[in-house]
Amino acid sequence: MAFSEQGMIAYFDLIDSYCLDPACDCHRVSLAVVGDKITYATISYGWETPSFYYKWGFDKEMAHLLTEGSLDPWAEQTEFAHVFLEPFSMMIKDPNFIERLKKHYAMFKKAISANVPPFQSEPNKVISLKAKRR
């Protein structure tokens, strides 16, 4: 994601993380918005329908927010966290972005189910908030 203010452009990366419980099949991701070694926001997102998450025990409002992408209430957020929700809402309209999240989720779940440590985050494996590799 790139932000432009007064001619300055700032770039941020999304680092995706998933549930560590091999028995859980929640179809959710937590995305940390990182720039200059600071986590500015953590966004929770679920690609299923709100009714799917309601059945998992979320109340109706939270189930709906999860499918739109919302700030993770259990993660520390900066004062600028809310700024990242609008560009994120545009990213989730891209089916390729959603498919990438689903693929990472499946890879992660397969690795932890096989008792293999999941892949480690590497700079070239980070999803840019522009959804393009640098």
N, C-alpha and C positions, 0 to 999 in steps of 0.2 A: 504494500500500500504506500502510496506517496501522498504527502500532504504539502500543500503550497500555501505559504503565508508570507506576504511582503517580499515575494521573489525568492524565498528560501524553500527548498524542497527537502523533506525528511522521508526516509524509507524505514519501514518496519517489517519484521519477519513474523510469521506465525509458526509456533512450535506446537505440534499436535501431540496429545497424550491421551491414553485410553485406560479403562478400568483394568486393574491387575487381577481381578477375580476370574479364573478360567471358567467357572460355572455361570458367570453373569453374561447375558447377551443383551445388553441395554441399548446398543446402537447409538452411542453418544461419544462425543469427543470434547476435550477441553483444549482450547487454543490459547496459548500465551502470546500476547503481542509484545514483541521485544525489539528494542532499539537502543544502541549505545550501552549494552549490557544491563539495561533496566527493563523490567517487566512492567509495562504500562497498564495492561488490562489482561484479564483472563475471561474468555468468552466460552460459555457452554453452548453446545449445539447438538441437536438430535435430528436425524434426517427422516425419521418415521413420522407418522401422523400424531396429533395430540392425543388421540384415544389410545394409541400404543403406550405412551408414557403415563397416561392416567391409569391404565391397567397395572403399570409398574409401581404405582403408589404416589405419583405426583398429584397435587391438586390440579383442578382444571386450568387455573391461571398459569401455574408454573409449567404445566405440560404444553400449553400454547406458546409461552415465552421460549421454551427450549427449542421448539421447531422454527422459531424466528432467529434464534441466537440471542443470548442475554448474558449480562455480566454474571459471572459465577459468584453466588452469594457466600461461598465458603473460601474464596480466594481473596487475597489482599489486592486492592485496586488503587490506582493512583487517582488524583483529582481529574485527570484527563481521560479516564477509562471510557466514559460514555461517548467520547468523540469517535471511537473505533466501531461503534455499532452500525452506523449508517453505511460505511464502505463494506463492512462485513455482510450486511443485508443484500448488497449488490452482488457480492461474490457468490453467495449461496444460490443465486439465480442461474449460475453457470453449471450445467450438468457435469461438465468435466471436473470441476472442483469437487462436487459432491462424490463423484465416482472415485476420485483420488482419496478422499477421506474414508470411503467404504473399503477401498483396497488396503489402505494402511491399517484400518480396524481389523480386517480379516487376517492380514499378515501378523499383526500383534497378537490376536487371539490364538492363532495357530501356534505361534512360538511359545506362548505361556502355557497352552494346553499340553504341549510336548515337553514342558519343563526346560525349555531352552531360553536363555536370557534374551529378551527382545532387543532389537537393534538399538545401538546407541545413537544419540543425536550427533550428527556431523554437520559442519557448516554447509556443505553442498546438498544436504538432505532436508534442509529447512524450507518450508513453503513460504515464499515471499507473500506478503499481504496483497501484492498485485497479482498473485497466482501465476507468477512467472519465475523461472529460475534466473538467478543473476549470473 
